[in-house]
Amino acid sequence: MEKKVKQYIEKQKSPQKEICLKLREIIIRTFPGIQEEMKWGVPTFAGGKFYIGALRDHVNLGFSINGLSKGDIALFEGNGKTLRHIKVKNFDNIDEDRIVKLLKIAGECLGDC
């Protein structure tokens, strides 16, 4: 784990800390060898294609929506022009299948585009 990413996650309170660790693990498992770094004050992956942001009562898992269809963009929350997210409020209710599906949609051209 990149040092600054580790520091960011370690300083979070429960359950955000555990949620961040699980989301990171899902990203790494879905895209082995993906680059991680701190950017915009939060852990990012693949140069900002994905991010994990801990907030007071939940964690946002963010996705770049560049190049996605309107139908795909509708799967995410928020109204950003280039980034959208999903909120994860509870560790026990992490829908890993949905997260992997969204990661693959948003990361469809990782390394190829």
C-alpha positions in Angstrom: 0.0 0.0 0.0 1.3 3.4 -0.9 2.5 5.2 2.3 0.2 8.3 2.1 -2.8 6.1 1.1 -2.1 3.9 4.2 -1.8 7.0 6.4 -5.1 8.4 5.1 -6.9 5.1 5.8 -5.4 4.6 9.2 -6.5 8.0 10.5 -10.2 7.3 9.7 -12.6 6.4 12.4 -14.7 3.2 12.4 -16.6 2.2 10.3 -15.1 4.4 7.6 -11.6 2.9 8.1 -12.9 -0.6 7.5 -15.0 0.5 4.6 -12.0 2.2 3.0 -9.9 -0.9 3.4 -12.5 -3.2 1.9 -13.1 -0.8 -1.1 -9.4 -0.6 -1.7 -9.1 -4.4 -1.6 -12.0 -4.7 -4.1 -10.3 -2.3 -6.5 -6.9 -4.0 -6.2 -8.5 -7.4 -6.7 -10.5 -6.2 -9.7 -7.5 -4.5 -11.4 -4.3 -6.2 -10.2 -1.4 -3.9 -10.4 -3.5 -0.7 -10.5 -1.6 2.4 -9.5 -2.6 4.1 -6.3 -1.7 7.6 -5.0 -3.0 10.5 -3.0 -4.7 13.1 -5.2 -7.2 15.7 -4.3 -6.6 14.8 -0.6 -7.9 11.2 -1.0 -6.7 7.9 -2.3 -7.0 7.6 -6.1 -6.4 4.8 -8.5 -5.3 4.7 -12.1 -4.5 8.4 -12.2 -7.8 9.4 -10.8 -10.1 7.0 -12.5 -11.4 5.9 -9.1 -11.2 7.4 -5.6 -12.1 6.6 -2.0 -13.2 9.5 0.2 -14.2 9.1 3.8 -16.8 11.5 5.1 -18.5 11.9 8.4 -21.2 9.2 8.1 -20.2 7.3 4.9 -17.5 6.7 2.3 -17.7 7.7 -1.3 -16.4 5.4 -3.9 -15.8 7.7 -6.9 -15.6 7.0 -10.6 -14.5 8.9 -13.6 -17.5 9.0 -16.0 -15.5 10.3 -19.0 -16.5 8.2 -22.1 -19.5 6.5 -20.4 -23.0 6.4 -21.9 -25.8 8.3 -20.3 -27.2 4.9 -19.2 -24.0 4.0 -17.5 -23.7 7.4 -15.8 -27.2 7.0 -14.4 -25.8 4.1 -12.3 -23.9 6.6 -10.1 -24.9 9.3 -7.6 -24.0 13.0 -7.8 -24.0 15.4 -10.7 -20.4 16.1 -11.4 -19.3 16.6 -15.0 -16.4 14.2 -14.9 -16.7 12.3 -11.6 -19.7 10.5 -9.9 -19.8 8.3 -6.8 -21.7 5.7 -4.8 -22.1 6.1 -1.0 -21.1 3.2 1.2 -22.6 3.7 4.7 -22.2 0.3 6.3 -19.4 -2.3 6.1 -21.8 -5.2 6.5 -23.9 -4.0 3.5 -21.1 -3.6 1.0 -22.5 -4.9 -2.3 -19.3 -6.3 -3.7 -20.9 -7.7 -6.9 -22.4 -4.2 -7.7 -19.1 -2.5 -6.9 -17.1 -4.8 -9.2 -19.6 -4.3 -12.0 -19.4 -0.5 -11.6 -15.6 -0.6 -11.5 -15.5 -2.6 -14.7 -17.9 -0.2 -16.4 -16.0 2.9 -15.4 -12.6 1.2 -16.0 -13.5 -0.5 -19.2 -10.6 1.0 -21.1 -8.0 1.0 -18.3 -4.6 0.7 -20.0 -6.2 0.6 -23.5 -7.4 4.1 -24.0 
